[in-house]
């Protein structure tokens, strides 16, 4: 009965269908029209009549994991099956066929198969990879399809290129994987025995003696000590022979087979032929050279009597007692010790030393601890010291010495690295300047002041006398720049003269320059700062060394020193003036502390706020110098500061601020510029350039004129007058704590 034509019941199959494309079934191949779409579906992707879906690769059930493709999900995952195939052997009665075991690998990522036959020793058959990794088609009539994972199972046969493989078993991973796919695995099948393998095993068993006469395990020593070599350093004295001398040898003892090898060590230009080896690797007899033996006299086994036919089928009896056997002693590892003399085919070789591995071997096996090497070398002849003639007075001493060191005089090599590192670099002058006075009884010369400059790049010294008004002295250059010899040396001597170094110059030192004695009374800020930064080179500026010296000097006068500090601090502020502090240390230390060391202590323990560092006084000095030089480029400096301030924070680093000031040639001394910038810097050493430029602008914000009696630490031209002490107050509680420790 036909169904009524109700809504939803229709004879039109295209209702609800969205795809109507048609696959291409015909195309041209080499100009010939051919059917190329036999496997393609019909209209809309539907299968044609009699057409079945044949996937090209294995189709795995979808699980709860990631939806990655097979080449990603199953990368480096391989199924392994144990299999064998039977190969017929013609014209050989011993084996009508062979059973050849192999491994079948199935790669899950691309359905490729690889067949490998394990190599069997002395099989005589080419073994290894039988089938390289590729996709293998099914046997006819399905040769257009390929093997997939569902074609594999245990205890079944597979045809791979007309060769029948029988799968017997698989590994645990393969078994679990196939079970997860829902496949029912069969029971493992045994591998049949190979007739020829059984025959070979019987032959090998028959070759073994049923009752061996002796047991010789020669492989155990080789397996235990393979590649282990003892190395000894030896000496052979051949000086008794004509034109003979000593020979250095290296002896190698191989623990694997007790053989010895000796190599000769030839020095450069030894005059001997470089032989490959002094002794080839072999066992070394103790009593060599010995008498020659007859052939067959020295054997491993002794045959008592022989009966039966000679060759195959004959029988013989071995002498287990080895009656009449000839024994020959060879050197063993127990015979090789430091100091021992061994016989190397008639040559007496002394073992003098050994390497670390050899020492550890003898220490572990024999318990030897004394490995003192044997000295076989004669002490070297002391070299005669070259006598250098005394300095002639022509040229420099170094140049004269170079002409005495060879036939071809070479120019003096200067220390270019020191010159490059210690030369002027930007704001770093690398010049230490000191104020000095003449040490003389002449009252006029005693009032003269000099500037001694020490150049770190080449250790040269120059002396300059600042002109003083109404002094009667012209002033100017007093001593040309150059190296100065220390006094008390001979003028013409063989050794090089000693010159003044940077360590010889410090405040309070007395130096003699060309018979003129000077006393250093002060130094500039850069000299103090440089010496304190390089305290390891300048002991007089090393605060640690000075504090240690104070501990040893002031330990017995602790109460007296503390009482003196309290008397000079009536307000109990913890700060005393520099002069009483200096007088107290000079009284306590005497000659043990120099003036420079006292000043370093004062600088280190100086009070942060001192009268000499007042902001108003610094601005007065700065504006006075700017007014004298008629400097008015303040607006241009503001633009330059703003240009470098990319973040527009109004702050720049102190180094960059000093660079900009130097670029505009701001007529301020470096000490004064550093101190003024420090007043406008924060904890991060960033300068408020707006406030700084506004403060030094003498046009818009004039400051009062500085008093004449104010300290002159920040003079523009430092060479005119010596500086006063930069520190006016000393925080003595910190010093007392460092010297005497914390007191309850």
C-alpha positions as CSV (number, residue, x, y, z in Angstrom):
1,X,0.0,0.0,0.0
2,X,1.4,3.3,-1.0
3,X,2.1,5.8,1.7
4,X,0.0,8.9,1.5
5,X,1.6,12.1,0.3
6,X,2.0,13.6,3.7
7,X,4.3,16.5,4.7
8,X,7.8,15.0,5.0
9,X,7.2,12.1,2.7
10,X,8.4,12.9,-0.8
11,X,9.8,10.9,-3.7
12,X,12.3,13.6,-4.5
13,X,15.7,12.6,-3.0
14,X,17.2,16.0,-3.6
15,X,15.1,17.6,-0.9
16,X,17.5,18.8,1.9
17,X,20.6,18.1,-0.2
18,X,23.2,21.0,-0.4
19,X,26.0,19.5,-2.5
20,X,25.5,18.8,-6.2
21,X,29.1,18.9,-7.6
22,X,30.2,16.2,-10.0
23,X,33.7,14.7,-9.9
24,X,35.9,14.7,-13.0
25,X,36.2,11.2,-14.4
26,X,37.9,11.7,-17.7
27,X,41.1,13.5,-18.6
28,X,44.0,13.4,-21.1
29,X,47.2,11.6,-20.3
30,X,50.0,12.1,-22.9
31,X,47.4,13.3,-25.3
32,X,45.2,10.2,-24.9
33,X,41.7,10.5,-23.3
34,X,41.5,8.1,-20.3
35,X,39.3,7.3,-17.4
36,X,41.0,8.7,-14.4
37,X,38.1,8.9,-11.9
38,X,37.1,5.3,-11.4
39,X,37.5,5.7,-7.6
40,X,35.8,9.1,-7.4
41,X,32.2,9.3,-6.1
42,X,29.2,10.5,-7.9
43,X,27.1,13.7,-7.7
44,X,27.4,15.4,-4.4
45,X,30.0,13.0,-3.1
46,X,27.6,10.0,-3.0
47,X,29.0,6.5,-3.9
48,X,28.0,5.0,-7.2
49,X,26.3,1.7,-7.6
50,X,28.7,-1.1,-6.7
51,X,31.3,1.3,-5.5
52,X,32.8,0.9,-1.9
53,X,34.8,3.3,0.2
54,X,38.5,2.3,0.2
55,X,40.6,4.5,2.5
56,X,44.2,5.0,1.4
57,X,45.5,4.9,5.0
58,X,44.6,3.2,8.3
59,X,41.5,4.7,9.8
60,X,41.7,4.9,13.6
61,X,38.6,5.3,15.8
62,X,38.1,8.8,17.3
63,X,38.7,9.0,21.0
64,X,38.8,11.6,23.7
65,X,42.3,12.8,22.8
66,X,43.4,15.6,20.5
67,X,42.2,15.5,16.8
68,X,45.7,15.6,15.5
69,X,46.5,13.8,12.2
70,X,48.2,10.4,12.2
71,X,51.6,11.7,11.3
72,X,51.5,13.9,14.4
73,X,49.7,11.7,16.9
74,X,51.7,8.5,16.0
75,X,55.1,10.1,15.3
76,X,57.9,7.7,16.2
77,X,55.5,4.9,17.2
78,X,56.2,1.5,15.6
79,X,54.5,-1.9,15.9
80,X,57.0,-4.8,16.0
81,X,56.2,-8.4,15.0
82,X,58.3,-11.5,15.2
83,X,58.1,-13.5,12.0
84,X,59.9,-16.1,9.9
85,X,59.8,-17.3,6.3
86,X,60.9,-20.6,4.8
87,X,63.5,-20.7,2.0
88,X,64.0,-23.8,-0.1
89,X,67.6,-25.0,-0.5
90,X,68.3,-27.0,-3.7
91,X,71.1,-29.5,-4.3
92,X,72.2,-29.7,-0.6
93,X,71.2,-32.8,1.3
94,X,72.2,-31.3,4.7
95,X,69.4,-28.8,4.6
96,X,66.3,-29.1,2.3
97,X,65.1,-25.7,3.6
98,X,66.0,-22.9,5.9
99,X,64.0,-21.1,8.5
100,X,65.0,-17.5,8.6
101,X,63.7,-15.4,11.5
102,X,63.1,-11.7,11.0
103,X,61.4,-8.6,12.4
104,X,58.5,-6.8,10.8
105,X,58.1,-3.1,11.7
106,X,54.9,-1.2,10.9
107,X,55.1,2.6,11.2
108,X,51.8,4.0,12.4
109,X,52.4,7.5,11.1
110,X,52.4,6.6,7.4
111,X,51.5,2.9,7.2
112,X,55.0,2.0,5.9
113,X,56.6,-1.5,6.5
114,X,60.2,-2.5,7.1
115,X,61.5,-6.1,7.3
116,X,64.8,-6.7,9.0
117,X,66.6,-10.0,9.5
118,X,69.0,-10.1,12.5
119,X,72.5,-11.0,11.5
120,X,73.8,-14.4,12.6
121,X,77.5,-15.0,13.0
122,X,79.1,-17.1,10.3
123,X,75.8,-17.7,8.5
124,X,77.2,-16.9,5.0
125,X,73.9,-15.3,4.0
126,X,73.4,-11.6,3.2
127,X,71.4,-10.4,6.2
128,X,70.1,-7.1,7.6
129,X,67.4,-5.1,5.9
130,X,65.3,-7.3,3.6
131,X,62.7,-4.7,2.7
132,X,63.3,-1.0,3.1
133,X,60.7,1.1,4.7
134,X,57.8,1.9,2.2
135,X,54.2,1.1,1.7
136,X,53.7,-2.5,0.5
137,X,50.7,-3.3,-1.7
138,X,48.3,-6.2,-1.0
139,X,48.7,-9.4,-3.1
140,X,46.6,-9.8,-6.3
141,X,43.8,-9.2,-7.0
142,X,43.9,-6.2,-4.5
143,X,47.3,-4.9,-5.7
144,X,45.7,-1.4,-5.9
145,X,45.4,-1.3,-2.1
146,X,48.1,-1.2,0.7
147,X,48.6,-3.0,4.0
148,X,47.1,-1.2,7.0
149,X,47.2,-1.8,10.7
150,X,44.1,-4.0,10.4
151,X,45.9,-6.6,8.3
152,X,48.2,-7.6,11.1
153,X,47.6,-10.2,13.7
154,X,49.5,-13.0,15.5
155,X,49.7,-16.5,14.2
156,X,48.9,-15.6,10.6
157,X,50.6,-15.5,7.3
158,X,51.3,-12.4,5.1
159,X,52.4,-12.2,1.5
160,X,55.0,-9.5,1.0
161,X,56.0,-9.4,-2.6
162,X,55.2,-13.2,-3.2
163,X,57.2,-14.2,-0.1
164,X,55.1,-15.7,2.7
165,X,55.9,-14.4,6.2
166,X,54.5,-16.2,9.2
167,X,53.9,-13.9,12.2
168,X,54.5,-15.7,15.5
169,X,54.5,-13.0,18.2
170,X,54.7,-9.3,18.9
171,X,56.0,-7.0,21.6
172,X,54.0,-5.6,24.6
173,X,53.4,-2.2,23.0
174,X,52.0,-3.8,19.8
175,X,49.8,-6.1,21.8
176,X,48.3,-3.3,23.8
177,X,47.8,-1.0,20.8
178,X,46.0,-3.7,18.8
179,X,43.7,-4.5,21.7
180,X,42.8,-0.8,22.1
181,X,41.8,-0.8,18.4
182,X,39.3,-3.6,19.2
183,X,41.2,-6.4,17.5
184,X,41.1,-9.9,18.9
185,X,44.7,-11.3,19.0
186,X,45.5,-14.9,18.5
187,X,47.8,-17.0,20.6
188,X,51.5,-16.8,19.8
189,X,52.9,-19.6,17.6
190,X,56.3,-21.3,18.0
191,X,59.0,-20.9,15.4
192,X,60.0,-24.2,13.7
193,X,63.6,-25.3,14.1
194,X,66.1,-24.9,11.3
195,X,67.7,-28.2,10.3
196,X,71.0,-26.7,9.4
197,X,71.3,-24.8,12.7
198,X,70.7,-28.0,14.6
199,X,73.4,-29.7,12.6
200,X,75.9,-26.8,13.2
201,X,75.2,-26.8,17.0
202,X,75.9,-30.6,17.1
203,X,79.2,-30.1,15.2
204,X,80.3,-27.3,17.6
205,X,79.4,-29.4,20.6
206,X,81.5,-32.3,19.2
207,X,84.5,-30.1,18.8
208,X,84.6,-29.3,22.5
209,X,86.6,-31.7,24.6
210,X,84.6,-33.7,27.1
211,X,87.3,-33.6,29.7
212,X,89.7,-30.7,29.2
213,X,93.2,-31.2,30.6
214,X,93.7,-27.6,31.6
215,X,91.7,-24.5,32.0
216,X,93.1,-21.4,30.3
217,X,90.8,-18.3,30.6
218,X,92.8,-15.9,28.4
219,X,89.8,-13.7,27.6
220,X,89.0,-12.6,31.2
221,X,92.2,-10.6,31.5
222,X,91.6,-9.0,28.1
223,X,88.0,-8.1,28.9
224,X,88.9,-6.7,32.4
225,X,91.9,-4.6,31.3
226,X,91.4,-3.7,27.7
227,X,92.7,-0.2,26.9
228,X,94.3,0.1,30.3
229,X,98.0,1.0,29.9
230,X,100.6,1.7,32.6
231,X,103.0,4.5,31.5
232,X,106.5,4.8,33.0
233,X,109.2,7.4,32.3
234,X,112.6,5.8,32.0
235,X,116.2,6.6,31.3
236,X,118.9,4.6,29.5
237,X,122.5,5.8,30.1
238,X,124.6,5.0,27.0
239,X,127.4,7.4,27.8
240,X,130.0,4.6,28.1
241,X,129.7,3.8,24.4
242,X,131.5,5.9,21.8
243,X,129.4,9.0,21.0
244,X,126.8,7.8,23.4
245,X,124.7,9.8,25.8
246,X,121.5,9.6,27.8
247,X,118.2,8.5,26.3
248,X,114.7,9.4,27.5
249,X,112.3,6.6,27.1
250,X,108.6,6.0,27.7
251,X,107.6,2.5,28.6
252,X,104.0,1.3,28.0
253,X,102.8,-1.8,29.8
254,X,99.5,-3.2,28.4
255,X,97.5,-4.9,31.2
256,X,95.3,-6.7,28.6
257,X,98.1,-9.1,27.6
258,X,101.2,-8.2,29.7
259,X,103.1,-6.8,26.7
260,X,105.6,-3.9,26.8
261,X,106.2,-1.2,24.3
262,X,109.0,1.4,24.6
263,X,109.2,4.7,22.7
264,X,112.2,7.1,22.7
265,X,111.6,10.8,23.4
266,X,113.8,12.9,21.1
267,X,114.3,16.6,21.8
268,X,114.4,19.2,19.2
269,X,117.6,19.2,17.1
270,X,118.8,16.0,18.9
271,X,120.7,14.8,15.8
272,X,119.3,11.2,15.9
273,X,117.1,9.5,13.4
274,X,113.5,9.4,14.6
275,X,112.8,5.7,14.8
276,X,109.1,4.7,15.1
277,X,109.6,2.7,18.3
278,X,112.6,1.8,20.5
279,X,110.9,-1.7,21.2
280,X,107.9,-3.1,19.4
281,X,105.0,-4.3,21.5
282,X,105.8,-7.8,22.8
283,X,106.5,-9.7,26.0
284,X,109.8,-8.7,27.4
285,X,111.9,-11.6,28.8
286,X,113.9,-11.0,31.9
287,X,117.1,-12.9,30.9
288,X,117.5,-11.6,27.3
289,X,119.3,-12.2,25.1
290,X,119.1,-16.0,25.7
291,X,120.3,-19.0,23.7
292,X,118.4,-19.9,20.6
293,X,115.9,-22.7,20.9
294,X,115.3,-25.5,18.5
295,X,112.0,-25.5,16.6
296,X,109.3,-27.2,18.7
297,X,111.3,-27.0,21.9
298,X,109.2,-24.1,23.3
299,X,105.5,-25.1,23.1
300,X,102.4,-24.6,25.1
301,X,101.5,-28.3,25.3
302,X,103.6,-31.5,25.5
303,X,102.5,-34.6,23.5
304,X,103.5,-37.8,25.3
305,X,102.8,-40.4,22.6
306,X,100.8,-40.6,19.4
307,X,99.0,-43.7,18.0
308,X,96.8,-44.2,15.0
309,X,97.0,-42.6,11.6
310,X,98.5,-39.1,11.3
311,X,96.0,-36.2,10.7
312,X,92.3,-36.8,11.0
313,X,91.4,-39.8,12.9
314,X,94.6,-40.0,14.9
315,X,94.8,-39.8,18.7
316,X,97.2,-38.2,21.1
317,X,97.8,-37.8,24.8
318,X,98.8,-34.5,26.4
319,X,101.1,-34.3,29.4
320,X,99.2,-32.4,32.1
321,X,102.4,-32.2,34.3
322,X,104.3,-30.6,31.4
323,X,107.4,-32.7,31.9
324,X,110.4,-31.2,30.2
325,X,108.6,-28.0,29.3
326,X,110.9,-24.9,28.9
327,X,109.7,-21.9,31.0
328,X,110.8,-18.4,30.2
329,X,110.2,-15.5,32.7
330,X,108.7,-12.3,31.4
331,X,108.3,-8.9,33.1
332,X,105.0,-8.4,34.9
333,X,103.4,-5.4,36.4
334,X,104.8,-6.4,39.8
335,X,108.4,-6.0,38.5
336,X,107.9,-2.5,37.3
337,X,108.5,0.0,40.2
338,X,110.1,3.4,40.4
339,X,113.8,3.0,40.8
340,X,113.9,-0.6,39.4
341,X,116.4,-1.5,36.6
342,X,115.0,-3.7,33.9
343,X,116.8,-5.6,31.2
344,X,115.7,-4.5,27.7
345,X,117.6,-7.0,25.5
346,X,120.9,-6.2,27.2
347,X,120.3,-2.5,27.9
348,X,119.9,-1.4,31.5
349,X,116.9,0.9,31.7
350,X,116.0,2.7,34.9
351,X,112.4,3.5,35.7
352,X,112.3,7.1,37.0
353,X,108.6,8.1,37.2
354,X,105.1,7.2,36.2
355,X,101.8,9.0,35.4
356,X,98.7,9.4,37.6
357,X,96.8,6.4,36.4
358,X,99.8,4.1,37.0
359,X,100.2,5.5,40.6
360,X,96.5,4.9,41.3
361,X,96.8,1.3,39.9
362,X,99.8,0.4,42.2
363,X,98.2,2.2,45.1
364,X,95.0,0.2,44.8
365,X,96.5,-3.3,43.9
366,X,99.8,-3.3,45.8
367,X,99.3,-0.6,48.4
368,X,102.3,1.3,47.4
369,X,102.3,5.0,48.5
370,X,105.9,6.1,47.8
371,X,106.2,7.4,44.3
372,X,109.2,9.6,44.7
373,X,110.7,10.1,41.2
374,X,114.3,9.2,40.5
375,X,116.5,12.2,39.5
376,X,118.7,11.1,36.6
377,X,119.5,14.5,35.1
378,X,122.6,16.3,36.1
379,X,122.0,19.8,37.5
380,X,122.0,22.4,34.7
381,X,125.1,24.5,34.4
382,X,124.3,27.9,35.8
383,X,124.1,30.6,33.2
384,X,126.6,33.3,33.3
385,X,125.1,36.6,34.0
386,X,125.7,39.1,31.3
387,X,127.9,41.9,32.4
388,X,126.5,45.2,31.3
389,X,129.0,48.1,30.9
390,X,128.2,51.2,32.9
391,X,126.2,54.0,31.5
392,X,128.3,56.2,29.3
393,X,126.2,59.4,29.7
394,X,125.1,59.5,26.0
395,X,121.3,59.2,25.5
396,X,119.0,57.6,28.0
397,X,120.0,54.6,30.2
398,X,117.3,52.4,28.6
399,X,118.5,53.2,25.1
400,X,122.1,52.4,26.0
401,X,121.0,49.1,27.6
402,X,119.2,48.1,24.3
403,X,122.4,48.5,22.4
404,X,124.2,46.0,24.7
405,X,121.6,43.2,24.3
406,X,122.3,42.3,20.7
407,X,124.4,42.9,17.6
408,X,121.5,44.7,16.0
409,X,120.3,47.5,18.3
410,X,116.6,47.7,18.7
411,X,114.6,50.8,19.7
412,X,113.3,51.1,23.2
413,X,109.8,49.5,23.6
414,X,107.5,52.0,25.3
415,X,104.6,51.0,27.4
416,X,101.9,52.1,24.9
417,X,99.1,50.4,26.9
418,X,99.9,52.5,29.9
419,X,100.1,55.7,27.8
420,X,96.6,54.9,26.3
421,X,95.0,54.1,29.6
422,X,96.5,56.9,31.7
423,X,96.4,59.6,29.0
424,X,93.8,62.4,29.3
425,X,90.3,61.1,28.5
426,X,87.6,63.7,28.5
427,X,87.4,65.1,32.0
428,X,89.9,62.6,33.4
429,X,93.3,64.4,33.3
430,X,95.3,61.6,35.0
431,X,97.6,64.2,36.4
432,X,98.3,64.4,40.2
433,X,99.1,68.0,41.3
434,X,100.6,68.9,44.7
435,X,101.5,72.2,46.4
436,X,105.1,72.3,47.5
437,X,107.5,74.6,49.3
438,X,111.3,74.8,49.3
439,X,113.1,73.4,52.2
440,X,115.8,76.0,52.7
441,X,117.2,78.4,55.3
442,X,116.7,81.4,52.9
443,X,113.6,83.2,54.2
444,X,112.8,84.5,50.7
445,X,112.9,81.1,49.1
446,X,111.0,79.5,51.9
447,X,107.9,81.6,51.1
448,X,107.9,80.5,47.4
449,X,105.1,78.1,46.4
450,X,105.3,75.5,43.6
451,X,102.9,73.2,41.8
452,X,104.3,69.8,41.2
453,X,102.4,67.8,38.5
454,X,102.9,64.1,38.1
455,X,101.7,62.6,34.8
456,X,100.5,59.1,35.2
457,X,100.9,58.2,31.5
458,X,104.7,58.2,31.5
459,X,105.8,58.9,35.1
460,X,107.1,62.4,34.3
461,X,107.2,65.3,36.7
462,X,107.0,69.1,36.0
463,X,107.4,71.9,38.5
464,X,105.6,75.2,38.0
465,X,105.9,78.4,40.2
466,X,102.7,80.5,40.3
467,X,103.5,84.2,40.0
468,X,102.9,86.1,43.3
469,X,102.4,89.8,43.4
470,X,105.2,91.8,45.1
471,X,107.2,88.7,45.8
472,X,110.2,89.7,43.6
473,X,110.0,86.3,41.7
474,X,109.0,86.2,38.1
475,X,107.3,82.7,38.4
476,X,106.5,80.4,35.6
477,X,108.1,77.0,34.6
478,X,110.6,76.0,37.3
479,X,111.5,72.4,36.0
480,X,110.9,71.0,32.5
481,X,108.6,67.9,32.3
482,X,110.6,64.7,32.5
483,X,111.5,61.7,34.6
484,X,113.5,62.6,37.8
485,X,116.0,60.2,39.4
486,X,115.9,59.5,43.1
487,X,118.8,61.0,45.0
488,X,121.7,58.9,46.3
489,X,122.5,56.9,43.1
490,X,125.6,56.6,41.1
491,X,125.6,58.6,37.9
492,X,127.4,56.0,35.8
493,X,126.4,52.5,36.8
494,X,125.5,49.2,35.1
495,X,122.0,48.9,36.7
496,X,119.1,51.1,35.7
497,X,118.5,54.1,37.9
498,X,115.4,54.4,40.0
499,X,113.0,57.2,39.2
500,X,110.2,58.9,41.3
501,X,106.9,57.1,41.1
502,X,103.4,58.2,41.9
503,X,103.6,56.4,45.3
504,X,106.5,58.6,46.3
505,X,104.4,61.8,46.2
506,X,102.0,62.5,49.0
507,X,101.2,65.4,51.3
508,X,103.9,65.7,53.9
509,X,106.6,63.9,51.8
510,X,110.0,65.4,51.2
511,X,111.5,65.0,47.7
512,X,114.7,66.1,46.1
513,X,114.5,67.2,42.5
514,X,118.0,67.8,41.1
515,X,119.6,68.7,44.5
516,X,116.6,70.9,45.4
517,X,114.5,69.7,48.3
518,X,110.8,70.3,48.3
519,X,108.1,69.5,50.9
520,X,104.6,68.6,49.7
521,X,102.0,70.6,51.7
522,X,98.7,70.0,49.8
523,X,97.1,68.4,46.8
524,X,94.1,69.1,44.6
525,X,90.8,67.3,44.8
526,X,91.5,65.1,41.8
527,X,94.8,63.8,43.3
528,X,93.0,62.9,46.6
529,X,90.1,61.3,44.8
530,X,92.4,59.3,42.4
531,X,94.6,58.0,45.2
532,X,91.6,57.0,47.3
533,X,90.0,55.2,44.3
534,X,93.2,53.3,43.7
535,X,94.0,52.6,47.3
536,X,95.7,49.3,46.4
537,X,98.4,51.3,44.6
538,X,98.7,54.1,47.1
539,X,99.2,52.8,50.7
540,X,99.1,56.4,52.0
541,X,95.5,56.7,50.8
542,X,94.2,53.2,51.9
543,X,91.8,53.9,54.7
544,X,91.8,50.3,55.8
545,X,95.6,50.3,56.3
546,X,95.4,53.6,58.1
547,X,92.7,52.5,60.5
548,X,94.7,49.3,61.3
549,X,97.7,51.5,62.1
550,X,95.5,53.7,64.3
551,X,94.3,50.6,66.2
552,X,97.9,49.6,67.1
553,X,98.9,53.1,68.0
554,X,95.9,54.3,70.0
555,X,94.9,51.1,71.9
556,X,96.8,52.1,75.0
557,X,95.4,55.7,75.0
558,X,91.8,55.0,74.4
559,X,90.4,56.9,77.3
560,X,92.7,59.9,76.7
561,X,91.6,60.1,73.1
562,X,87.9,59.9,73.9
563,X,88.3,62.6,76.5
564,X,90.1,64.9,74.0
565,X,87.2,64.4,71.5
566,X,84.6,65.3,74.2
567,X,86.6,68.4,75.2
568,X,86.6,69.7,71.6
569,X,82.9,69.1,71.3
570,X,81.2,71.0,74.1
571,X,77.8,70.9,72.5
572,X,77.9,67.1,72.2
573,X,77.1,67.3,68.5
574,X,79.4,64.4,67.5
575,X,81.4,66.7,65.2
576,X,84.6,68.5,65.9
577,X,86.7,70.9,63.8
578,X,89.4,69.6,61.5
579,X,92.3,71.5,63.2
580,X,91.9,70.0,66.7
581,X,91.3,66.6,65.1
582,X,94.5,66.9,63.1
583,X,96.6,68.1,66.1
584,X,95.3,65.2,68.2
585,X,96.2,62.5,65.6
586,X,99.6,64.1,65.1
587,X,100.3,64.1,68.8
588,X,99.1,60.5,69.3
589,X,100.8,59.0,66.2
590,X,103.9,61.2,66.0
591,X,105.9,60.2,63.0
592,X,103.9,57.1,62.4
593,X,101.2,58.9,60.4
594,X,102.0,61.3,57.6
595,X,100.0,64.5,56.9
596,X,98.4,62.8,53.9
597,X,97.1,59.9,55.9
598,X,95.6,62.3,58.5
599,X,93.9,64.2,55.7
600,X,92.5,60.9,54.2
601,X,91.1,60.0,57.6
602,X,89.5,63.5,57.8
603,X,88.0,63.1,54.3
604,X,86.6,59.7,55.1
605,X,85.0,60.6,58.4
606,X,84.2,64.2,57.5
607,X,80.7,65.6,58.3
608,X,78.4,65.7,55.3
609,X,77.5,69.3,55.9
610,X,80.5,71.6,56.4
611,X,80.8,75.3,56.1
612,X,82.9,75.0,53.0
613,X,80.1,73.3,51.1
614,X,77.4,75.9,51.7
615,X,75.1,76.4,48.7
616,X,75.0,80.1,48.9
617,X,78.8,80.4,49.0
618,X,79.1,78.0,46.0
619,X,76.6,80.0,44.0
620,X,78.4,83.3,44.9
621,X,81.7,81.9,43.7
622,X,80.1,80.5,40.5
623,X,78.3,83.7,39.6
624,X,81.4,85.8,40.3
625,X,83.4,83.8,37.8
626,X,80.6,83.8,35.2
627,X,80.2,87.6,35.6
628,X,84.0,88.1,35.1
629,X,83.9,86.0,31.9
630,X,80.6,87.6,30.6
631,X,79.0,84.2,30.2
632,X,75.3,84.6,29.2
633,X,74.4,81.5,27.1
634,X,71.9,80.2,29.7
635,X,69.0,79.9,27.3
636,X,71.1,77.8,24.9
637,X,72.1,75.5,27.8
638,X,68.4,75.1,28.8
639,X,67.6,74.0,25.2
640,X,70.5,71.5,25.2
641,X,69.4,70.1,28.6
642,X,65.8,69.7,27.4
643,X,67.0,68.1,24.1
644,X,68.9,65.4,26.1
645,X,66.1,64.9,28.5
646,X,64.0,62.6,26.3
647,X,61.6,61.5,29.1
648,X,61.0,65.2,30.1
649,X,61.5,64.5,33.8
650,X,63.6,67.6,34.4
651,X,66.5,65.4,35.6
652,X,69.7,64.4,34.0
653,X,72.6,62.3,35.3
654,X,75.5,64.2,36.8
655,X,78.0,63.0,34.2
656,X,75.8,64.1,31.3
657,X,75.2,67.5,33.0
658,X,79.0,68.0,33.4
659,X,79.4,67.1,29.7
660,X,76.9,69.7,28.6
661,X,78.6,72.3,30.8
662,X,82.0,71.5,29.3
663,X,80.5,71.6,25.8
664,X,79.3,75.2,26.3
665,X,82.8,76.0,27.9
666,X,81.2,77.1,31.2
667,X,84.1,79.1,32.9
668,X,83.9,77.2,36.2
669,X,86.6,75.1,37.8
670,X,86.0,71.4,37.8
671,X,85.9,71.2,41.6
672,X,83.4,74.0,41.8
673,X,81.3,72.6,39.0
674,X,81.2,69.1,40.7
675,X,80.3,70.6,44.1
676,X,77.5,72.8,42.7
677,X,75.9,70.0,40.7
678,X,76.0,67.8,43.8
679,X,73.8,70.3,45.6
680,X,71.1,69.9,42.9
681,X,71.3,66.1,42.7
682,X,69.1,63.5,44.3
683,X,69.9,60.1,45.7
684,X,70.2,58.6,42.2
685,X,72.8,61.2,41.2
686,X,70.3,62.9,38.9
687,X,70.6,66.7,38.6
688,X,67.6,69.1,38.5
689,X,69.0,71.1,35.6
690,X,66.3,73.7,35.7
691,X,67.1,74.7,39.2
692,X,70.8,74.6,38.6
693,X,70.7,76.9,35.6
694,X,68.4,79.3,37.3
695,X,70.7,79.4,40.4
696,X,73.9,80.2,38.4
697,X,72.1,82.8,36.1
698,X,73.8,85.9,37.4
699,X,71.6,88.1,35.3
700,X,68.2,87.0,36.6
701,X,69.1,85.7,40.0
702,X,72.3,87.6,41.3
703,X,73.9,86.2,44.4
704,X,75.8,88.3,47.0
705,X,79.6,88.7,46.6
706,X,81.6,86.0,48.6
707,X,83.6,87.1,51.6
708,X,87.4,87.3,51.2
709,X,88.1,85.2,54.3
710,X,86.0,82.3,53.0
711,X,87.8,79.1,52.2
712,X,89.3,79.0,48.8
713,X,88.9,75.3,48.1
714,X,87.0,76.0,44.9
715,X,89.3,78.6,43.2
716,X,89.1,78.8,39.5
717,X,92.8,78.6,38.8
718,X,94.0,76.1,41.4
719,X,97.7,76.7,40.5
720,X,97.7,80.2,42.0
721,X,97.1,79.3,45.7
722,X,97.3,76.1,47.7
723,X,93.9,74.8,48.9
724,X,92.7,74.8,52.4
725,X,91.2,71.7,54.0
726,X,88.0,70.7,52.2
727,X,86.6,69.1,55.4
728,X,85.7,71.4,58.2
729,X,84.0,69.0,60.6
730,X,84.8,65.4,61.6
731,X,82.3,62.8,62.9
732,X,84.5,61.3,65.5
733,X,81.9,58.8,67.0
734,X,82.2,56.7,63.8
735,X,86.0,56.9,63.9
736,X,86.0,55.8,67.6
737,X,83.7,52.9,66.8
738,X,85.9,51.7,63.9
739,X,89.2,52.0,65.9
740,X,88.1,50.8,69.3
741,X,84.9,48.9,68.5
742,X,81.5,49.3,69.9
743,X,81.5,50.4,73.6
744,X,78.6,49.6,75.9
